[in-house]
Amino acid sequence: MAPAGPLAEITVVDLSRVLAGPYCTMVLADLGARVIKVEKPDGGDDARQFGPFVQGRSAYFASLNRGKESIALDLKAERDRNILHRLLARADVLVENFRPGTLDRLGLGWDDLHRRHPRLIYAAVSGFGRTGPYATRPAYDLVVQAMGGMMSLTGHPGTAPTRVGTSIGDITAGLFAAVGINAALVHRAVSGQGMLVDVAMLDGQVAILENAIARFGATGQSPGPLGARHPSIAPFDAFACADGYIVIAAGNDALFRTLCIAMGRSDLPDNPLFRSNESRTTHQAALKAELESVLQTNAAAHWLDVLAAAGVPAGPINGIDQVLADPHVQARTMVIRAAPRPGTDTLADADGPVMAGNPVKLSAFPDPAVRPQAPDLDADRDRILAELGWPPDPGS
Amino acid sequence: MAPAGPLAEITVVDLSRVLAGPYCTMVLADLGARVIKVEKPDGGDDARQFGPFVQGRSAYFASLNRGKESIALDLKAERDRNILHRLLARADVLVENFRPGTLDRLGLGWDDLHRRHPRLIYAAVSGFGRTGPYATRPAYDLVVQAMGGMMSLTGHPGTAPTRVGTSIGDITAGLFAAVGINAALVHRAVSGQGMLVDVAMLDGQVAILENAIARFGATGQSPGPLGARHPSIAPFDAFACADGYIVIAAGNDALFRTLCIAMGRSDLPDNPLFRSNESRTTHQAALKAELESVLQTNAAAHWLDVLAAAGVPAGPINGIDQVLADPHVQARTMVIRAAPRPGTDTLADADGPVMAGNPVKLSAFPDPAVRPQAPDLDADRDRILAELGWPPDPGS
């Protein structure tokens, strides 16, 4: 079921649920890994219950679990743990996002599994990681966005707190886990040994704070939110045209001059307030008023044409409908659909749930616009058990 | 100079500048890869000029380029291109984030390099990628956050557009590139061939839209910004206490009941408006008013203690100062400093720039709290040229 890709030789046993772990294994599956999703028999991955639903199936679950296989196992039952060990004996990677300690209590923790399956790479994604004082605390995306500083940088000054509009805490952790798993695979080719990859959602938030930490370190001041603008580049903001906003990012003097000429305001670069990026940043409110006084004389689409022709970085603030309809986004195969799984009665291709494509484009492999549909719970049980030779021959 | 890590056998030649490419190679360097930064002789990476400065060096540049080496080469000069080819002949990976076409015009594009160095993995990070109608357009983070839909989901309804407070467009692209590079390394062990990894910042934004695409696909409605709250979970929001905001994320009925009991409002779960998550989401404004009427009777710190004791996911909205001082963040080695490079007169350890640590924690390798300082421009020239046997022996 896995598509052609650089990880085609790799098998991932995926015990993870909801978002951070499944996002990691989605990335691996998109790169060709075989991902066998091991779900609890009673309902499976919680995300199967998350709306909205398309023809009775969660569209959210569908997008995160495309191209994976499913088998239901009760990890509290010895028989099913034995099946899991057979799976792990043939697998390269285990991914889980239980709270630290949960799998240890079932004899399925890193220490136990490393002893039994020394080549297995064990990736654990959790809210706070496996060490440190908060290790066993529960976390959701919102909690790590808040505790990790991202919310302190996002929003407009003076408004109520603002979350990044997608679950960047989960997604970033999933990406760091995918990086770590692949690096561990590279190393295993040399060492022959697996390793534990421990990724915390909170750590991932700290790791993407970017210039905020450097600014705090140099000045002792915690930066606050700035709406849409940049702390040290101007103009770099959202600007109001006659019928709505566009963004403009003129990151250096040459681009600023080009912008001003394109807008018919070649006087602005010679204004002492706006002569350097530093000065423009100091006087960004005055600069914004000057630019908007011109922009508001015409529509956003007009100005985007003018700025594109001049080569000034600018763009529309697209809603999701506009993103999915964008000809460039489509040309990059970033809007894809789920194909029916062989032997499953299901939707026609064109009716499958719409989802984001794989942003890792590789010259050596195709980038299909249709990916295999997410599995129903336990859909691959018979085939997987047959591969494992389960149940064992009573004579053996 | 590279620390111990799973990529210790890997050498990366890094032609990238500013953020997306350097973030990718920082992640690889943190995992042990040797990263040789090739910079233009005239000033090097533009980010060297970005404030704030610590003892004359950009703190921003320092955090992104720790653990790397530097050599200055003029890629327009044949002699320096010959040095680059000697470097590439011994390297595993090339990373660049020029606008598509720039390196091709110097004879250093993917086609040329793949012919000459067939095992080399070539990772190109750009605003819009190497294909599609916008391929050659300039982009900054703000532009892809706007065009990719992230800004349409972030902020409070009715306010001016809101950018995610860090350059998530660059950072996400850097992470996808790191995933792709490592996957290509895994594959090269089988195939013996390098490949092109083409990552667009815009594609990366589409890839992290998460449930927004599924919601649009199922309903035909483009979701808008929701402040700090979740579209389909309640309570999952920022709430005002007597002295400031905290976040609370009670993602299911059991947690909601626990929350209400801990707050002394065991009546709320039996209120018909709040009996199910779906109903709580519909009536989230009324629920928020009920919860805040209690929360505002005491301080944030009090409520965080109460909720932690009850096991309800909750947390403070930390500023950068609080993030860096957090005992858990420190225990996870997520606050690190740059160590002096051998042979460089520089800061004492404790005075080096503060930066985020490596969020990929690996059982097989140490996770040092001090990483080698970023190089000054061309700092490693002599040693690198000597390794390459340059200049060539005139007799050979």
Interface residues (C-beta under 8 A of the other chain):
Chain A: G5 P6 L7 A8 E9 I10 L19 V27 L31 F50 G51 P52 F53 V54 S58 A59 Y60 A62 S63 W110 G127 F128 G129 R130 T131 G132 P133 Y134 R137 P138 A139 Y140 D141 L142 V143 V144 Q145 A146 M147 G148 G149 M150 M151 S152 L153 T154 G155 H156 T159 A160 P161 T162 R163 V164 G165 T166 S167 I168 I171 T172 A173 L175 F176 A177 A178 V179 G180 N182 A183 A184 L185 V186 H187 A189 V190 S191 Q193 M195 L196 V197 D198 V199 A200 L202 D203 G204 V206 A207 I208 L209 E210 N211 A212 I213 A214 R215 F216 G217 A218 T219 S222 P223 G224 P225 L226 G227 A228 R229 H230 S232 F236 D237 A238 A240 Y245 I246 V247 A249 G251 A308 G311 V312 P313 A314 G315 P316 I317 N318 G319 I320 D321 Q322 V323 L324 D326 P327 H328 V329 A331 R332 M334 V335 P353 V354 M355 A356 G357 N358 P359 V360 K361 L362 S363 A364 F365
Chain B: G5 P6 L7 A8 E9 I10 L19 V27 L31 F50 G51 P52 F53 V54 S58 A59 Y60 A62 S63 W110 G127 F128 G129 R130 T131 G132 P133 Y134 R137 P138 A139 Y140 D141 L142 V143 V144 Q145 A146 M147 G148 G149 M150 M151 S152 L153 T154 G155 H156 T159 A160 P161 T162 R163 V164 G165 T166 S167 I168 I171 T172 A173 L175 F176 A177 A178 V179 G180 N182 A183 A184 L185 V186 H187 A189 V190 S191 Q193 M195 L196 V197 D198 V199 A200 L202 D203 G204 V206 A207 I208 L209 E210 N211 A212 I213 A214 R215 F216 G217 A218 T219 S222 P223 G224 P225 L226 G227 A228 R229 H230 S232 F236 D237 A238 A240 Y245 I246 V247 A249 G251 A308 G311 V312 P313 A314 G315 P316 I317 N318 G319 I320 D321 Q322 V323 L324 D326 P327 H328 V329 A331 R332 M334 V335 P353 V354 M355 A356 G357 N358 P359 V360 K361 L362 S363 A364 F365
